[in-house]
Amino acid sequence: MAYLGNYGSGVLGAWERQARAISNEAQIRRTRENDGVFMFGDSIGVQDGPALARQLAQLGIMTAVHNWAGRPVTPAVDALDTWAQDYGLPHRILMSVGSNDIFTPPAVAAQVDRTMQIAGPERTVYWVNVQAARTAFIPEIKVADQRNSAWINLQLAEAARRHENLRIIHWAEHLASSPNRLARYLRDGLHPSIPLGRNARNGLIIEAIKAG
């Protein structure tokens, strides 16, 4: 069945015209000057990013975002590289990407290493791992989604062993740790429900950033 793609989850669609939320230059520079957090995300970031920014602001932490629905890891790291060259980087970088790499999971490892090279050893990179089993699709695709999510998360875990300044935020494990969390915290097998899932995921991010 060709539509399942090489890895069973289908193929990545055109994402360049999907919804995005990107901070303006003034916000980027203010966040860099105040050593806040740069966030690079996908559709989950577009949805949950504003609430996360408000919570971080309550802690005195500014946020600049580059969130783009449908985007996989590679162009997100391209955006990080561009901001690093154009503005410099704060000491905390949040990567909220990977869900759209279920279509080509092997691409992730090299991009995580590339992220860490761009960030350098003096900065902390927080990376939210992924959980996908899209409920709108046939069982074969849902199984592939879950398998490919685990593959991506394994690459993130292995990267964390190579890079001591990489912090994995264990969203997938949090969802799996209690009965019914998958159904309650995800509205479609991928995107967090509102408010329960959004609050839970953002809470994990806040805890990680506060822990350093």
HUDA-V231411 format. One record per helix or strand of 2 or more residues. SS is the DSSP state (a for helix, b for strand). FROM is the first residue (numbers start at 1). LEN is the number of residues. If there is no record, write none. Layout:
ss=SS from=FROM len=LEN
ss=SS from=FROM len=LEN
//
This chain:
ss=a from=2 len=3
ss=b from=20 len=3
ss=a from=25 len=9
ss=b from=37 len=5
ss=a from=43 len=16
ss=b from=63 len=6
ss=a from=73 len=15
ss=b from=92 len=5
ss=a from=99 len=3
ss=a from=105 len=15
ss=b from=124 len=5
ss=a from=139 len=24
ss=b from=166 len=4
ss=a from=171 len=6
ss=a from=181 len=5
ss=a from=196 len=16
//
